[in-house]
Amino acid sequence: MLPFRIPIREWVSGAVDYLSTQFSVIFDSISDLVLFLVDNFKDGLLALHPLVLIVIIGLITYRMAGLTMAIVAVFGLFIVENIGLWIAFNETLALVLSAEVFVIVLGLPLGILAAGSDRFNSLIRPILDFMQTMPAFVYLIPAVMFFGLGLVPGVIATFVFAIPPLIRLTNLGIRQVPKELIEASDAFGATRTQKLLKVQMPVALPTVMAGVNQSIMLGLSMVVIAAMIGAGGLGADVLRGISRLQVGQGFEAGLAVVILAIILDRITAGFGQMKKAK
């Protein structure tokens, strides 16, 4: 045993205090961007009459997952509207979509970079392992320290928690592109950018979409947890039901989360399967 305690707690607290003080302008800009995205997603969804949005989602689900799944999606959305959780449902959808925008914008380039550089892949792999094994509640601590309470830290925590699968599967998908296709593109004189956009990414797209699917599912799993720091949405209803021992209210909100998860899962999985079939 060491004769002294390693001051990990003090190091982390000091680093957070330093970053929040020295880079407050950057964090404020990120907060403004997150609020802009969430507000626009939410206002756009709520501007539509529930029946119109249900029809739109039903048609998208039919296109991506077939008639049976479309019927299930429409029925589930009617249930959500009927039990009075439509606004909370759309707030949660806006939160997940906003987090997913950040996941895609940052996760895709990192996955592509990892696929093209073994050194960077070796560097980022333990970081991703660390991120995926860290308990979800821990992500709330730095999010609150940097962004306070409310919707913004909920989106940020969801983004950090959900990004590893997209990086991993983008990396994997590109690395699994057959060497014959790479050699053929080289023989035709394709540049690195042309090879990436016209050969590697189209072939890897089903795997990349699997990463998008997994990141969305992880994002939804953070809904209830993010509600603990004021993110709102369905998670707030679940948390309220738990704290007040109102089992029915918690079950209704949980059911709405499940319905949203099933719809998003089938749509993204269906998109990946369509690209794979082509």
C-alpha positions in Angstrom: 0.0 0.0 0.0 1.2 3.5 -0.8 2.0 5.7 2.3 0.1 8.6 0.7 -3.2 9.2 -1.1 -3.0 10.1 -4.8 -4.9 13.4 -5.1 -7.1 12.4 -8.1 -10.1 14.2 -6.7 -8.1 17.5 -6.3 -6.6 17.1 -9.8 -9.9 16.7 -11.4 -11.6 19.5 -9.5 -8.7 21.8 -10.2 -8.8 21.0 -13.9 -12.6 21.6 -14.1 -12.2 24.9 -12.3 -9.4 26.0 -14.5 -11.2 25.1 -17.7 -14.5 26.6 -16.7 -12.8 29.9 -15.8 -10.3 30.2 -18.7 -12.6 28.9 -21.5 -16.0 30.4 -20.3 -16.5 32.1 -23.7 -16.2 28.8 -25.5 -18.6 27.1 -23.2 -21.1 30.0 -23.6 -20.9 29.6 -27.3 -21.5 25.9 -27.1 -24.5 26.6 -24.9 -25.9 29.0 -27.4 -25.4 26.5 -30.2 -27.1 23.7 -28.3 -30.1 25.9 -27.3 -30.4 27.0 -30.9 -30.5 23.4 -32.2 -32.9 22.1 -29.5 -35.2 25.1 -29.8 -35.4 24.8 -33.6 -36.0 21.1 -33.5 -38.6 21.4 -30.8 -40.4 24.4 -32.3 -40.4 22.7 -35.7 -41.9 19.5 -34.3 -44.5 21.2 -32.1 -45.5 23.6 -35.0 -47.0 20.6 -36.8 -50.4 19.2 -35.7 -49.9 15.9 -33.9 -51.9 14.1 -36.7 -49.6 15.5 -39.4 -46.4 14.6 -37.6 -47.8 11.1 -36.9 -48.5 10.6 -40.6 -45.1 11.9 -41.5 -43.3 9.5 -39.1 -45.6 6.7 -40.2 -44.6 7.2 -43.9 -40.9 7.4 -43.0 -41.2 4.2 -41.0 -43.1 2.5 -43.8 -40.4 3.5 -46.3 -37.6 2.2 -44.0 -39.1 -0.7 -42.1 -42.2 -1.8 -43.8 -46.0 -1.7 -43.3 -46.2 -3.7 -40.1 -43.6 -1.5 -38.3 -45.4 1.7 -39.7 -48.7 0.5 -38.2 -46.9 -0.1 -34.8 -45.3 3.3 -35.0 -48.6 5.1 -35.7 -50.4 3.2 -33.0 -47.7 4.0 -30.5 -47.7 7.7 -31.4 -51.5 7.9 -31.0 -51.0 6.3 -27.5 -48.4 9.0 -26.6 -50.7 11.8 -27.8 -53.7 10.2 -26.0 -52.0 10.0 -22.6 -50.9 13.7 -22.7 -47.2 13.2 -23.3 -47.0 14.7 -26.8 -45.1 17.8 -25.8 -42.6 15.9 -23.6 -42.2 13.3 -26.3 -41.2 16.0 -28.8 -38.9 17.7 -26.3 -37.1 14.3 -25.9 -36.9 13.8 -29.6 -35.5 17.3 -30.0 -32.9 16.6 -27.3 -31.8 13.3 -28.9 -31.7 14.7 -32.4 -29.6 17.7 -31.2 -27.1 15.4 -29.5 -27.0 13.2 -32.6 -26.1 16.2 -34.7 -23.0 16.7 -32.6 -22.3 12.9 -32.5 -22.3 12.8 -36.4 -20.4 16.0 -36.9 -17.6 15.0 -34.6 -17.8 11.2 -34.6 -17.6 10.6 -38.4 -14.4 12.6 -38.9 -12.8 10.9 -35.9 -13.8 7.5 -37.2 -12.4 8.3 -40.6 -9.2 9.5 -39.1 -8.9 6.4 -37.0 -9.4 4.2 -40.1 -6.7 6.1 -42.0 -4.1 6.2 -39.2 -3.1 3.2 -37.1 -1.3 5.5 -34.7 -4.4 7.6 -34.1 -6.5 4.4 -33.8 -4.1 3.1 -31.1 -4.4 6.4 -29.3 -8.2 6.8 -29.4 -9.1 3.1 -28.7 -8.3 3.3 -24.9 -10.1 6.6 -24.7 -13.2 5.0 -26.2 -12.9 2.0 -23.9 -12.7 4.5 -21.0 -15.8 6.4 -22.2 -17.8 3.2 -22.7 -17.1 1.7 -19.3 -17.6 4.9 -17.4 -21.0 4.9 -15.5 -23.5 7.1 -17.2 -24.1 9.2 -14.1 -20.5 10.3 -14.0 -21.0 12.3 -17.3 -23.4 14.6 -15.5 -20.7 15.9 -13.2 -18.5 17.8 -15.7 -21.5 18.7 -17.8 -23.0 20.5 -14.8 -19.7 22.0 -13.8 -19.2 23.5 -17.3 -22.8 24.3 -18.3 -24.8 24.5 -15.1 -28.2 22.9 -14.8 -30.8 22.6 -17.5 -31.1 21.3 -21.1 -27.6 22.1 -22.3 -25.7 19.8 -19.9 -28.2 17.1 -20.7 -27.5 17.4 -24.4 -23.7 17.5 -23.8 -23.7 14.5 -21.5 -25.9 12.6 -24.0 -23.5 13.5 -26.8 -20.4 12.3 -24.9 -22.0 9.1 -23.8 -23.3 8.3 -27.3 -20.3 9.1 -29.5 -18.0 6.1 -29.1 -20.1 3.6 -31.1 -20.1 5.8 -34.2 -16.4 6.3 -34.0 -15.7 2.6 -33.6 -18.1 1.4 -36.4 -17.0 4.1 -38.8 -13.5 3.0 -38.3 -14.5 -0.7 -38.6 -16.6 -0.1 -41.7 -13.8 1.7 -43.6 -11.2 -0.8 -42.6 -13.4 -3.6 -43.9 -13.7 -2.2 -47.4 -12.3 -4.9 -49.8 -8.7 -4.2 -50.8 -9.6 -4.9 -54.4 -11.8 -1.9 -54.5 -9.1 0.3 -53.0 -6.5 -1.0 -55.5 -8.9 -0.4 -58.4 -9.5 3.2 -57.3 -5.8 3.7 -57.0 -5.3 2.3 -60.5 -7.8 4.8 -61.9 -5.8 7.6 -60.2 -8.4 8.5 -57.5 -7.3 11.1 -54.9 -7.6 10.3 -51.2 -10.8 12.4 -51.0 -12.3 10.7 -54.1 -11.5 7.3 -52.7 -13.1 8.1 -49.4 -16.3 9.7 -50.8 -16.9 7.4 -53.8 -15.5 4.0 -52.6 -14.9 3.7 -48.9 -17.9 5.6 -47.4 -20.5 4.1 -49.8 -19.3 0.5 -49.0 -19.0 1.3 -45.3 -22.3 3.1 -45.0 -24.3 0.2 -43.6 -21.8 -0.2 -40.8 -21.7 3.5 -40.2 -25.5 3.6 -40.0 -25.2 0.8 -37.4 -23.1 3.2 -35.5 -25.7 6.0 -35.8 -28.3 3.5 -34.7 -26.3 2.5 -31.6 -25.5 6.1 -30.7 -29.2 7.1 -30.9 -30.1 4.2 -28.6 -27.4 5.2 -26.1 -28.7 8.8 -26.3 -32.2 7.6 -25.4 -30.8 5.6 -22.5 -29.6 8.9 -21.1 -33.0 10.6 -21.2 -34.0 9.7 -17.7 -30.5 10.3 -16.3 -30.3 13.7 -18.0 -33.6 14.7 -16.4 -31.8 14.6 -13.0 -30.0 17.8 -14.1 -33.0 19.5 -15.6 -33.0 18.3 -19.2 -36.8 17.9 -19.1 -38.8 15.8 -21.6 -40.0 12.3 -20.9 -37.2 11.7 -18.5 -38.6 14.4 -16.2 -42.0 12.5 -16.1 -40.2 9.2 -15.3 -38.2 10.8 -12.6 -41.2 12.6 -11.2 -43.1 9.3 -11.1 -40.3 7.6 -9.3 -39.7 10.3 -6.7 -43.4 10.5 -5.9 -44.0 6.8 -6.1 -46.5 7.3 -8.8 -46.0 4.0 -10.6 -48.6 4.7 -13.3 -47.1 8.1 -14.3 -43.6 6.6 -14.4 -44.8 3.7 -16.5 -46.6 5.9 -19.0 -43.5 8.1 -19.6 -41.3 4.9 -19.8 -43.7 3.5 -22.4 -43.4 6.7 -24.4 -39.6 6.4 -24.3 -39.8 2.8 -25.5 -42.1 3.8 -28.4 -39.6 6.5 -29.5 -36.7 4.1 -29.2 -38.4 1.5 -31.3 -39.3 4.0 -34.0 -35.8 5.5 -34.2 -34.2 2.1 -34.1 -36.3 0.7 -37.0 -35.8 3.8 -39.1 -32.1 4.0 -38.8 -31.7 0.2 -39.1 -33.9 0.2 -42.1 -31.8 2.9 -43.8 -28.7 0.9 -43.2 -30.2 -2.2 -44.7 -31.4 -0.4 -47.8 -27.9 0.9 -48.4 -26.5 -2.6 -47.9 -29.0 -4.1 -50.3 -27.9 -1.6 -53.0 
